[in-house]
Amino acid sequence: MQAKPVFVEPELITYNLDPQKIEEKITSNTKAIIPVHLYGQACNMTEIMKIAKKHQLYVIEDNAQAHGATHHQQMTGTFGHINATSFYPSKNLGALGDAGAITTNSKDWYESIKIFRNYGSKVRYYNEVIGYNSRLDELQAALLLIKLQKTVPKALLSQFFFINNLNCNNFFNFAFYLHYLMKKIAFILSVVLFFACQKKSDNTKETNSTKVEETQNVSTEARLEEFVFRTDKGVSKIIVKLNINTFKPEVLKYLEMGASEPVDLKILGESTDPLKPDRYIVENPKTNEKFEISKDFGMVATLYKGDEPVTYGRETFCYSDDNQVISTSCGPVFLPIFYSEKSENDLKEVKIKDPVGGEHHPKCPECTYFKGTLPNGKKVDILAHPYSETETKCKITFIVDGKETIFKEK
């Protein structure tokens, strides 16, 4: 294409493209803006689309890490002229190998993409242009369809893929049309995989028992990690002693909401379900209850218990000069926020109007800005200050009735 990428600095809180820094990079040679939605967070597409319209530029969204995210109630991947989505195994919605898709509302682009991905051919053996072999293979499509049916509500699918009914006339995206055609094959594959996994599970019980014994042997090269899920009713925690060489848990504890002491969870082994390779199967010895926990103990830990997964985050307490306190998880994603005028034992959730944020406040244009409502019903403007060489700890400002209160991490 002979296109030259021009990099724009991200917002320091979200790591997404900073709209305030786009226009200074635009020249007469600029053709398009490529916003990348990161960590499940939407870019500020309202401002980006305004800039694109002002300068008559195309917008190409990269939605590989934010499937299902929204900005002002609109799905990511539906703002720009065209959207690229990767289904590489390490992505949020991953296949078992290389896979991807392109979505667009332009029928002309849709027809061109179909030609390029099929050797440049619309009619067999007649090549209009030099193209590629980029067709999504049936096995990847079938597995992705199973994942979509298991994890994404039908209403969300309908919104994301611009469909009200499975009608080929308005189903322009070639990859997802292939998904639809492979639905029956996907069902057969899911049945075969289920019985294959059941058999494998029986054969690996003895191996899993050995793994449990190995996991319980605590290494000296380990660090303690604590992940918190807080509501107005209380706190639930996942406590992990993580081997710094293997990144595997040597001790795993779980504090149920309302309980006074955490219990040691017994790790039964890794999930044998091919659609859930990133989970440990664990058991609460006191209740004999079995559930699943994500293997990745990075910024968050995810507990799969019941119908909906629950995400536990790293909790940070920030204090004002008059000893007011807030609880948040400072980093790329710092929501939700809990607040108390008294102490850490009296925290109540701050209701955030727009959890995507994206607007800018005149008192701190570089801050991530949210509007919310305090537990006492008062409206609050929340400014999350960016990190810098001099400011390496969490700093958040509350503005209530024109009065500013600064909260800092100790």
Buried (B, 14 or more C-beta within 10 A) or exposed (E): EEEEEEEBEBBBBBBBBBBBEBEEEBEEEBEEBBBBBBBBBBBBBBBBBEBBEEBEBEBBBBBBBBBBBBBEEBBBBBBBBBBBBBBEEEBBBBBBEEBBBBBBEEEEBBEBBBBBBBBBBBEEEEBEEEBEEBBBEBBBBBBBBBBBBEBBEEEBBEBBBBBEEEEEEEBBBBBBBBBBEBBEBBBEBBEEBEEEBEEEBEEBEEEBEEBEEEBEEEEEEBEEBBBBBBEEEEBBBBBBBBBEEEEBBBBBBBBBEEBEEBBBBBBBBBBBBBBBEBBBBBBBEEEEEEBBBBBEBEBBBBBBBEEEBEBBBBBBBBBBEEEBBBBBBBBBBBBBBBBBBEEBEEBBBBBBEBEBBBBBBEEBEBBBBBBBBBBEEEEBBBBBBBBEEEEEEBBBBBBEEEEEBBBBBE
